């Protein structure tokens, strides 16, 4: 369940990146809607995987790493935490 959540986070990041390239602006409502819709009825373990993967991606990005959601290994990132 945890790994499924992490993989869903990676999918979310891919969708968000494509949206940014297409529309040239960030849509904060997308994250809120995803959290409400995708995570709302899911078990806590799934939610933890999703949020841990988003957190790992964010930390790496803030450290200056160039990340591509298509090639970034979400499962490896959350296993290191």
N, C-alpha and C positions, 0 to 999 in steps of 0.2 A: 504494500500500500504506500509506504514511504517513497519508494523508488518511482511509483506511478505518479505521485505528486511532483517529484523532481522533474520527471520527463514532461509533465504538463506545463511546468514553469518554463522549460526550454522551448516548448511549442509557443507559449505566450510571448516569449522574448522574440522568437522568429517573426511572429505576426506583428508585434509592435515595431520591430525594425523595418519591416516592409511598409507598414503604414507611415512611418516617419519619412522613408524615402519617397513614397508616393505623394503624401500631403504636405511634406515639409514643415510639419508642426507636431508637437506632442499633444496627445489627447488624454489628460489625466483621468477623465471619466472611464476610459478603457480599463485602467487598472482597478478602479473601484468596482466597475461592473463585473470584471473577471473574478475579483475576490468574492463578491456577493453571489454570483451565479455559479461559478465553478466550485468554490470552496464551501458554500453555504450548507449543503446537505452531505458533505463528505466527512468521513471519519477524521479524527484528530491527527492520526498518523499521516494521512494523505495531505492534510493541510500543512503539517510540519515539513514534509518533503518539498512542497511547493514553495513555502516561505524560505526554507533554508537554501534552496537553489537560487531564488531571487536574491537573497542576501549574499550568497557566495559570488554571484555575478556582479552585483553592485560593488562589493568590496574590491574585487579584482579590477573593475573599471575605475574605481576611485584611486587605485594604486597606479593607474596609468597603463594597464594592460590593454592591448588592442584585442577585443573579443569579437568573434563572429558567432552568433547563436546557432548557425547551421553546423558549425564544426566544433563548438565548445562542448565538452563532455560534462554534462550536468551531474551525472551519477558519480563520476570521479571527483568532482568538486565537493559534493556533499559528503562523500566518504572520507575526505581529508579533514573535515571539520570535527 
